[in-house]
Amino acid sequence: MSDTKKEEEFKVTLVCSDGVSIDAKSFAKESPTVRDAYEYHFKKLELEGQSDIIYKAREYCEGRAKIRNVPASSDDTMVLQKLDAFNSEFLKRNKTDAIHLIIAACYLDIQSLMELLMEEVVDMLTKMTADEIYGIFHVNLRKYNYYKFEAMVYCLYDIGKVFD
């Protein structure tokens, strides 16, 4: 068996915290972590994240790969427009899972997904009151200093201006 054949057969598996195994090949173009796993022949990567979230991250990677795999003669601005449209549609469908997807993107080092979702989360948080944010993160107001949290919300608001 030739070395090329062995390389083609090598497979990296992502193992989610709920025990589901997912083939990592789809993540390779967007994730340096997965590329390193292939390069150094790791057979599996264990992730803190539910499989439904990892499947959504895979959908993101596959969608971007399809858009980028266009003939070299195509217009770069057209590719960028398609990527923007894809990102926008992805956010619409997955807004409720943004925080979980950020965690998955961090584990897999999917920079484009992290940036997209961080911008969205900052936008969401800057439009909320401290009480609403506490509700999202299920934090008990009595346990924490409310005014320190209000100050953090204002800082997030200032960070949000950077993205405008």
SERO-4910 file (N, C-alpha, C, O; in steps of 0.05 Angstrom, whole numbers):
BEGIN
 pado doro    nc1    nc2    nc3   cac1   cac2   cac3    cc1    cc2    cc3    oc1    oc2    oc3
  Met    A     17    -23      0      0      0      0     18     25      0     36     27     16
  Ser    A     13     43    -18     30     67    -21     24     87      2      3     86     14
  Asp    A     43    106      6     39    126     26     16    144     19      1    153     37
  Thr    A     12    149     -7    -11    166    -15    -37    153     -7    -55    167      2
  Lys    A    -40    128    -11    -64    113     -4    -69    115     26    -91    118     35
  Lys    A    -47    112     42    -50    114     71    -59    141     79    -76    144     97
  Glu    A    -49    163     66    -57    190     72    -86    194     67   -100    207     82
  Glu    A    -96    183     44   -124    186     37   -143    172     57   -165    181     62
  Glu    A   -134    150     68   -150    135     86   -150    146    115   -168    139    130
  Phe    A   -131    163    122   -129    173    149   -153    191    154   -161    207    138
  Lys    A   -165    187    178   -189    201    185   -187    212    213   -178    199    232
  Val    A   -196    237    217   -197    249    243   -227    251    250   -243    259    234
  Thr    A   -233    244    275   -260    245    285   -262    265    308   -246    265    326
  Leu    A   -283    281    307   -290    298    329   -309    284    347   -330    274    338
  Val    A   -303    282    373   -321    268    392   -333    290    410   -319    303    425
  Cys    A   -359    293    407   -374    313    422   -379    304    451   -376    280    457
  Ser    A   -386    323    468   -390    316    496   -414    298    501   -416    285    522
  Asp    A   -432    296    481   -455    278    483   -449    250    471   -466    233    469
  Gly    A   -423    246    464   -414    220    454   -416    216    424   -407    195    414
  Val    A   -428    235    410   -431    232    381   -404    237    367   -390    256    374
  Ser    A   -397    221    348   -372    224    332   -379    236    305   -398    228    292
  Ile    A   -363    256    297   -367    270    271   -341    270    256   -320    276    267
  Asp    A   -342    264    230   -318    265    213   -309    294    211   -325    312    207
  Ala    A   -283    298    215   -272    325    216   -264    337    189   -256    360    188
  Lys    A   -266    321    168   -256    330    142   -269    356    133   -255    373    121
  Ser    A   -295    360    139   -309    384    130   -298    410    143   -301    432    133
  Phe    A   -285    407    166   -275    429    181   -247    438    172   -238    460    180
  Ala    A   -233    422    157   -205    426    151   -198    453    138   -177    464    144
  Lys    A   -215    463    120   -208    488    107   -210    512    125   -196    532    122
  Glu    A   -228    511    145   -233    534    163   -219    532    190   -215    552    203
  Ser    A   -211    508    198   -201    503    224   -172    494    225   -165    472    216
  Pro    A   -154    512    234   -126    504    237   -123    480    256   -104    464    253
  Thr    A   -140    478    276   -139    456    295   -143    430    281   -128    410    287
  Val    A   -162    428    264   -168    404    249   -145    398    229   -137    375    226
  Arg    A   -135    419    216   -113    415    197    -88    404    212    -75    386    202
  Asp    A    -83    414    236    -61    403    252    -66    374    260    -47    358    261
  Ala    A    -91    368    266    -97    340    273    -91    321    250    -80    299    255
  Tyr    A    -97    330    226    -90    313    202    -60    312    199    -48    291    193
  Glu    A    -47    335    202    -18    336    197     -3    318    217     16    305    210
  Tyr    A    -11    319    242      2    303    263    -11    276    269     -4    263    288
  His    A    -30    269    252    -43    242    253    -57    236    280    -54    214    290
  Phe    A    -71    256    290    -89    251    313   -114    238    302   -125    247    282
  Lys    A   -122    216    315   -146    202    305   -172    215    314   -193    213    301
  Lys    A   -171    227    338   -195    240    348   -189    264    365   -168    266    377
  Leu    A   -208    283    364   -207    307    380   -232    307    397   -254    305    386
  Glu    A   -229    310    423   -253    311    440   -260    340    445   -243    356    451
  Leu    A   -286    346    442   -296    373    444   -316    376    466   -331    357    472
  Glu    A   -316    399    479   -337    406    497   -359    420    481   -357    444    475
  Gly    A   -379    405    474   -401    417    458   -419    395    449   -410    372    443
  Gln    A   -444    401    448   -464    381    439   -462    378    409   -454    396    394
  Ser    A   -469    354    399   -467    348    371   -483    366    353   -475    373    331
  Asp    A   -507    375    363   -523    392    346   -509    419    340   -512    430    318
  Ile    A   -494    429    359   -478    454    355   -455    448    337   -449    465    319
  Ile    A   -441    426    340   -418    419    323   -428    415    294   -414    422    275
  Tyr    A   -451    403    291   -462    400    264   -468    427    251   -463    430    227
  Lys    A   -477    446    267   -481    473    256   -455    486    248   -453    500    228
  Ala    A   -434    482    264   -407    492    257   -397    479    231   -385    492    214
  Arg    A   -403    453    228   -395    439    204   -410    450    180   -399    454    158
  Glu    A   -436    456    183   -452    468    162   -439    495    153   -438    500    129
  Tyr    A   -430    510    172   -417    536    166   -392    531    150   -388    544    129
  Cys    A   -375    513    159   -350    507    144   -355    496    116   -342    505     97
  Glu    A   -374    479    114   -381    467     87   -392    489     68   -385    489     45
  Gly    A   -409    506     79   -420    527     62   -399    546     52   -399    554     29
  Arg    A   -381    554     70   -359    572     61   -340    558     41   -331    571     23
  Ala    A   -336    533     46   -318    518     27   -330    517     -1   -316    520    -21
  Lys    A   -356    512     -2   -370    511    -28   -368    537    -43   -363    538    -67
  Ile    A   -371    559    -28   -370    585    -41   -341    591    -51   -337    603    -72
  Arg    A   -322    583    -35   -294    588    -42   -283    570    -64   -264    577    -77
  Asn    A   -296    547    -68   -287    529    -89   -299    535   -116   -310    518   -129
  Val    A   -296    560   -123   -306    569   -150   -281    571   -168   -259    573   -159
  Pro    A   -286    570   -194   -263    572   -213   -246    597   -208   -257    618   -200
  Ala    A   -220    595   -212   -202    617   -208   -208    642   -224   -201    664   -217
  Ser    A   -222    638   -246   -229    661   -263   -252    678   -253   -257    699   -263
  Ser    A   -266    668   -232   -289    683   -222   -280    709   -207   -257    711   -199
  Asp    A   -298    727   -205   -293    753   -193   -291    751   -163   -309    739   -150
  Asp    A   -270    763   -151   -267    762   -122   -289    777   -107   -298    768    -86
  Thr    A   -299    799   -119   -320    813   -105   -346    797   -105   -362    799    -86
  Met    A   -350    781   -125   -374    764   -126   -372    742   -104   -392    736    -91
  Val    A   -348    731   -100   -344    711    -79   -349    724    -52   -362    712    -35
  Leu    A   -338    748    -47   -342    762    -22   -372    768    -17   -382    765      5
  Gln    A   -386    775    -38   -415    780    -35   -430    754    -28   -448    755    -11
  Lys    A   -422    733    -40   -434    707    -34   -428    699     -5   -445    688      9
  Leu    A   -403    703      4   -396    697     32   -412    714     51   -421    704     72
  Asp    A   -415    740     45   -431    757     62   -460    748     64   -472    748     85
  Ala    A   -471    741     41   -499    731     40   -502    705     56   -521    701     71
  Phe    A   -482    687     53   -482    662     68   -481    668     98   -496    656    114
  Asn    A   -462    685    106   -459    692    135   -485    703    146   -493    696    168
  Ser    A   -498    721    131   -523    733    140   -545    712    144   -559    712    164
  Glu    A   -547    694    124   -567    673    126   -561    654    149   -579    645    163
  Phe    A   -535    648    153   -527    630    175   -535    642    201   -545    629    219
  Leu    A   -530    668    205   -537    682    230   -567    682    235   -575    677    257
  Lys    A   -583    686    214   -612    686    217   -621    659    228   -638    658    246
  Arg    A   -611    637    217   -619    610    225   -609    602    252   -621    585    265
  Asn    A   -586    613    261   -573    603    285   -569    624    306   -552    620    324
  Lys    A   -584    645    306   -581    667    325   -584    657    354   -569    666    372
  Thr    A   -602    639    359   -607    629    386   -584    612    397   -581    609    421
  Asp    A   -568    601    379   -545    585    388   -519    599    386   -498    586    387
  Ala    A   -519    626    384   -495    641    379   -473    636    400   -450    632    393
  Ile    A   -481    636    425   -461    633    446   -449    605    446   -425    603    449
  His    A   -465    585    441   -455    558    440   -437    554    415   -417    540    416
  Leu    A   -445    567    393   -428    565    369   -402    580    373   -381    571    361
  Ile    A   -401    601    388   -376    615    394   -357    596    409   -333    595    403
  Ile    A   -368    581    428   -351    562    443   -340    541    424   -317    534    426
  Ala    A   -357    530    407   -348    510    388   -327    521    369   -307    508    363
  Ala    A   -331    546    360   -312    559    342   -285    564    356   -264    562    344
  Cys    A   -286    570    382   -262    573    397   -247    546    400   -222    546    396
  Tyr    A   -261    525    406   -248    499    408   -235    491    381   -212    480    381
  Leu    A   -248    496    360   -238    488    333   -222    510    320   -211    505    298
  Asp    A   -220    533    332   -205    556    322   -214    564    294   -198    568    276
  Ile    A   -240    566    291   -252    575    266   -256    605    268   -276    615    277
  Gln    A   -235    620    260   -233    649    264   -257    663    251   -268    681    264
  Ser    A   -264    656    227   -285    671    213   -312    668    227   -327    687    229
  Leu    A   -317    644    238   -342    640    253   -342    655    280   -362    666    288
  Met    A   -319    655    293   -317    670    318   -322    699    314   -338    711    329
  Glu    A   -310    711    294   -313    739    288   -342    746    281   -354    765    291
  Leu    A   -354    729    265   -382    733    257   -401    733    281   -418    750    284
  Leu    A   -397    713    298   -415    709    321   -409    729    343   -428    738    356
  Met    A   -384    736    347   -378    756    368   -391    782    362   -402    796    379
  Glu    A   -390    790    337   -402    815    328   -433    814    334   -445    833    343
  Glu    A   -444    791    327   -473    788    332   -480    789    361   -500    802    369
  Val    A   -465    775    378   -470    774    407   -467    802    419   -483    811    435
  Val    A   -446    816    411   -443    844    421   -466    861    413   -477    876    429
  Asp    A   -475    858    388   -499    874    379   -523    867    396   -538    884    405
  Met    A   -527    841    402   -550    832    418   -548    843    446   -568    854    457
  Leu    A   -524    841    458   -521    849    486   -523    879    490   -533    888    511
  Thr    A   -514    894    471   -515    923    474   -543    934    472   -548    957    480
  Lys    A   -561    918    462   -589    927    460   -606    917    483   -630    922    484
  Met    A   -593    904    503   -608    893    525   -601    908    551   -580    921    553
  Thr    A   -619    906    570   -613    916    597   -596    895    612   -594    872    603
  Ala    A   -585    903    634   -569    884    650   -587    861    660   -578    839    661
  Asp    A   -612    867    667   -630    846    676   -635    825    654   -636    801    659
  Glu    A   -638    834    629   -643    816    607   -618    798    602   -620    774    597
  Ile    A   -594    810    605   -569    795    601   -567    775    624   -559    752    619
  Tyr    A   -573    783    648   -573    764    671   -591    741    665   -584    718    671
  Gly    A   -614    746    653   -633    725    646   -622    705    626   -627    681    628
  Ile    A   -608    715    607   -596    698    586   -575    679    599   -575    655    593
  Phe    A   -558    690    616   -537    674    628   -546    661    654   -530    648    667
  His    A   -571    664    661   -582    651    685   -566    657    710   -559    640    726
  Val    A   -561    683    713   -546    692    736   -565    704    756   -583    719    749
  Asn    A   -561    698    781   -578    709    802   -567    737    810   -544    740    818
  Leu    A   -584    757    807   -576    784    813   -567    788    841   -549    805    846
  Arg    A   -578    774    860   -570    777    888   -542    768    894   -530    777    913
  Lys    A   -531    750    877   -505    739    882   -482    758    873   -460    757    883
  Tyr    A   -489    776    855   -468    792    843   -474    822    847   -497    829    851
  Asn    A   -454    838    845   -457    866    847   -469    877    821   -457    877    800
  Tyr    A   -494    885    823   -509    894    800   -495    917    785   -495    918    761
  Tyr    A   -484    936    800   -471    959    788   -446    953    773   -440    965    753
  Lys    A   -431    933    782   -407    925    767   -416    912    741   -403    916    720
  Phe    A   -438    898    742   -449    886    717   -458    907    698   -454    905    674
  Glu    A   -472    928    708   -481    950    691   -457    963    678   -458    970    654
  Ala    A   -435    966    692   -411    978    681   -400    960    658   -391    971    637
  Met    A   -401    934    661   -393    916    640   -410    919    615   -400    918    593
  Val    A   -436    922    619   -455    926    597   -447    951    581   -447    951    557
  Tyr    A   -441    972    596   -433    997    582   -407    993    566   -404   1003    544
  Cys    A   -388    977    577   -363    971    563   -370    955    537   -358    960    516
  Leu    A   -388    936    539   -396    921    515   -408    940    495   -404    936    471
  Tyr    A   -423    959    504   -435    979    486   -413    993    470   -415    998    446
  Asp    A   -392   1001    485   -369   1015    472   -355    997    452   -347   1006    431
  Ile    A   -352    971    459   -340    952    440   -357    949    415   -347    947    393
  Gly    A   -383    950    419   -402    948    396   -398    970    376   -402    966    352
  Lys    A   -390    994    386   -386   1016    368   -362   1011    349   -361   1022    327
  Val    A   -343    995    358   -320    988    341   -329    973    316   -317    977    295
  Phe    A   -350    956    319   -359    940    296   -376    957    277   -381    948    254
  Asp    A   -385    980    285   -402    996    267   -387   1009    245   -398   1023    228
***
